[in-house]
Every structure is written in structure tokens, then in C-alpha cells.
Amino acid sequence: MSNNSDRLNPASRALIAGALVGATAAGVEQWRRYQNGEKTIEQATSKVLIDATKAGLISGAAMTVANATAGRPVLTLLTVLSAGAAGLYLLDAMNKRGSDETAE
């Protein structure tokens, strides 16, 4: 007997996957900074959690919009491109902030 309500919808799966990818990427960077003595373990952990949350929310929102535009290939393509641009903007902002912190 199958209960379809137990399954996660695509937006929830994208949110979880985005959070895991964001946590992994941020974790690697923050671990390096912790090992170099640039940050405490508490600061690194906080940063990883914040970055994972941001990545998860962006992924979930992009999938929600993509699902809403299903059947409309142009809108779906624009959604994917917008999500990619937002991701690149976020990475660029994080890199700039990281370089500003190390300049101090």
C-alpha cells in the first residue's frame, strides 16, 4: 500500500540537496580557515550553517518556480539561468566578504 503524501515534493528535495551542497562547500572553506587559525570553531560552524541555509533556500525557491513554469520551456530556461546567476552572485559576494575580512 502506497501513501504518496510521504514523498517529498521536488522543491523539498532541491532545498535539502542545496543545503547539503552549500554545507559541504562552506565546510571545506571554513575548515581551512579554522586550521589556519583565521577563525574559531564557533565562527566557522556559524558560517557553515548560514551558507547552508542560503544555498538551500535558493535551491528550493528555484525549483518551486521551475515547477510552476513546467510546460513552458522558455520560462523554465529563464528560471534556471536566473538561479545560476543568483548562485554566482552569492559566491562572488562571499568571496569579496572573505577577502575584506582577511584584509583587516
GIMOSUL-V331833 format. One record per backbone hydrogen bond with DSSP energy under -1.0 kcal/mol. NH is the residue of the N-H (numbers start at 1). CO is the residue of the C=O. E is the energy in kcal/mol with one decimal. If there is no record, write none. Layout:
BEGIN
nh->(NH	NH)
co->(CO	CO)
e->(E	E)
END
This chain:
BEGIN
nh->(6	7	13	14	15	16	17	18	19	20	21	22	23	24	25	26	27	28	29	30	31	32	33	34	35	36	37	38	44	45	46	47	48	49	50	51	52	53	54	55	56	57	58	59	60	61	62	63	64	65	66	67	68	69	70	72	76	77	78	79	80	81	82	83	84	85	86	87	88	89	90	91	92	93	94	95	96	97	98	99	100	101	102	103)
co->(3	4	9	10	11	12	13	14	15	16	17	18	19	20	21	22	23	24	25	26	27	28	29	30	31	32	34	33	40	41	42	43	44	45	46	47	48	49	50	51	52	53	54	55	56	57	58	59	60	61	62	63	64	65	67	69	72	73	74	75	76	77	78	79	80	81	82	83	84	85	86	87	88	89	90	91	92	93	94	95	96	97	98	99)
e->(-1.8	-1.3	-2.1	-2.5	-2.3	-2.3	-2.8	-2.9	-2.2	-2.3	-2.5	-2.9	-2.5	-2.2	-2.6	-2.6	-2.5	-2.2	-1.8	-3.1	-2.3	-1.9	-2.0	-2.4	-2.9	-1.8	-1.3	-2.4	-2.4	-2.4	-2.3	-2.3	-2.3	-2.3	-2.3	-2.6	-2.5	-2.1	-2.4	-2.5	-2.4	-2.5	-2.4	-2.4	-2.7	-2.5	-2.4	-2.2	-2.1	-2.3	-2.5	-2.5	-1.9	-1.6	-1.2	-2.0	-2.4	-2.5	-2.4	-2.2	-2.4	-2.6	-2.4	-2.5	-2.3	-2.5	-2.7	-2.3	-2.5	-2.5	-2.5	-2.5	-2.6	-2.6	-2.4	-2.4	-2.5	-2.3	-2.4	-2.3	-2.1	-2.1	-1.7	-1.1)
END
